[in-house]
Amino acid sequence: MSHEHSHFHASLEAHDDITINPSANPPLAELINPARRNVLKGGLSLAALGFFAGGISGCSKAGASPLLNFRGVPVQIDPQFDRVLVAEGYRAVPFFSWGDPVEAGAPAWNPDASDDWQAQLKQAGDNHDGMDFFAFAGETERGLLVMNHEYVNPPLHPSGQIDQSKPRPLAEVRKEQAAHGVSVIEVKKGADGQWQRVMDSPYNRRISMLTPMRIAGPLAGLDAMKTASDPSGLEVFGTLNNCATGVTPWGTFLTCEENWHNYFINRDQADYESRVSHKRYGLAKEGTSKNYAWETADPRFDATPYAEQAHGGHVNEPHRFGWVVEIDPFDPKAQPIKRTAFGRIGRECAALSLGTDGRMAFYSGDDAKGEYVYKFVPTGRYDAANPKANRDLLDQGTLYVARFDADGSGQWLALVHGQNGLTADNGFADQAEVLLNARAAADRAGATPMDRPEWAAVHPQTREVYVALTNNDGRGAKQPTDKANPRPQNLHGQILRFNEKDADPTATSFTWELFLLAGENRGAKDKDGKAVPVNLTGTINGDLFSSPDGLAFDAAGRLWIQTDYDDIEAPMQAMGCNQLLCADPATREVRRFLVGPRGCEVTGLAWSPDGKAMWANIQHPGLSFPASDGKTRPRSTTMLITKLDGGVIGS
């Protein structure tokens, strides 16, 4: 990884790692009996870890899983490792990289990154992330692969740098904005049995920060959504920081806006301190915005109030991000829609759980230290026989936030005006205010602060829900430890799972447990022969990993786990490069399926309908992947993974 590239990525990670939650919600320790409370206050022991993990240490030994029919691959600790290693019997090939042509007329990518912003608008964006596969009706070997482009890296520009110390050139800003968003590409299985792109497909489409989008739902047209550029409050340009995703039963793609707050600044200190919609989300308040300093070239990202401008200028522009955006991949002319009923957070995903009666829930993590787990329950029901009636189901419903109680039970707290303290006296004038400031509403309702809640995944047979809690080095200091978040200075993270009452997605109560604590084995030694600290040891039954991030189930019920940690940090040396692993939910065995190149995050998963092809994303590789020649600038890349014998992945 180049020095500039690694430094830039580290600075973005530092922005994301700032704890914003100021709430003093009671830690679970206060709800536990005194003996257990003393364990929490006095630090962790090995026995305590076993208690917190629900006795995971007693589960089946490696090799017992009927689901994991592949041999695990070893960690890769070489700082120059610059390829993808996949399990024996499989092949992984680059399929779709930053800069590849998407729309008609798009030029081929220039290795010197000299493509301008107009070209980038038609080419694959940067930092591939969450994605989903949408099959054409009645077909199993043809579909649309839809994926997020979360943010951009310095190699986007010929200089290999993004300099925020001076005003940004507008042409650079426009290229960065064009490289955010979503790509839709048609894919099909060729005569040789391998999947390939359909380069001239009319469905191929780029959606970016320059794409007009409709604002829908409870906040559409309200004063809080109006700006000098959009006095109607009904249309916004673009979507950004798109991380994880979701799908609807009616075949649309849900992209989620995560760390959008890092793109804005409000330099009016008094206004900032009084404006919950800025302060509670952590907008910058001095210098430049935390990511990219776009406001130096594009006034839309300067959220400082200006009384002489209509609607205060762009003080409300941050209100127009942090939503779920619905995209119809099968209609290239359809305008993306921001669904405000979901609430405004730093949302990671919108994982669907569909009941037999058509009732639904969409689960989300709010990816910051000490933030919360949410679900949105639409008021209406999915009706397969009436497709048109489904199209606006996401504009009405109830947003809930989770409270994880110490006895393994949990409650969904409704974020509804007039309930759970969400009243005018407490700063919530109406339901629009609740949704706009969903984090503050969750604070007031009494939700449980979690260790960076990221992706959620729903088991296809049982509707059991799994949530990745990536890490939190502030646990124990800024947030007290509790049963769901048991480790102080939690560098390795954990995976939590819960069951809704009666397996009903719309239930308001659930039971939960820790599926596993990531980290090294108990009794492990470091390179100097010293015992690894207890807070860095976990309960993994199988191959080690840190910082679970992406989660997804395949049709057979295998849980796939993707990691995101800094592979140069000392506590991560035993983990090597970032990984894709697979877990058996029943035995809890974990096996390493793939290792990515140095400096990358492994993220995003999609499967063909027959399960014989898998796509996985390699985000921000640090050296020269996928060329892997030691000189070509690195490119975020989608990998196509197939089994050499043509079988189902993982079988």
Secondary structure, 3 states (H helix, E strand, C coil): CCHHHHHHHHHHHHHHCCCCCCCCCCCHHHHCCHHHHHHHHCCCCHHHHHHHCCCHHHCCCCCCCCCCCCCCCCCCCCCCCCCCEECCCEEEEEEEECCCECCCCCCCCCCCCCCCHHHHCCECCCCEEEEEEEECCCCCCEEEEEEEECCCCHHHCCCCCCCCCCCCCHHHHHHHHHHCEEEEEEEEECCCCCEEECCCCCCCEEECCCCEEEEECCCCCCHHHCCCCCCCCCEEECCCCEEEEEECCCCCEEEEECCHHHHCECCCHHHHHHCHHHHCCCCECCCCCCCCCHHHCCHHHECCCCCCCHHHCCCCHHHHCCCEEEECCCCCCCCCEEEHHHCCCCECCCEEEECCCCCEEEEEEECCEEECEEEEEECCCCCCCCHHHHCCHHHCEEEEEEEECCCCEEEEEECCCCCCCCCHHHCCCCHHHHHHCHHHHHHHHCCCCEECEEEEEECCCCCCEEEEECCECCECCCECCCCCCCCCCECCCEEEEEEEHHHCCCCCEEEEEEEEECCECCCCECCCCCECCHHHECCCEECCCCCEEEEEECCCCCEEEEECCCCCCHHHCCCCCCEEEEECCCCCEEEEEEECCCCCEEEEEEECCCCCEEEEEEECCCCCCCCCCCCCCCCCEEEEEEECCCCCCCC
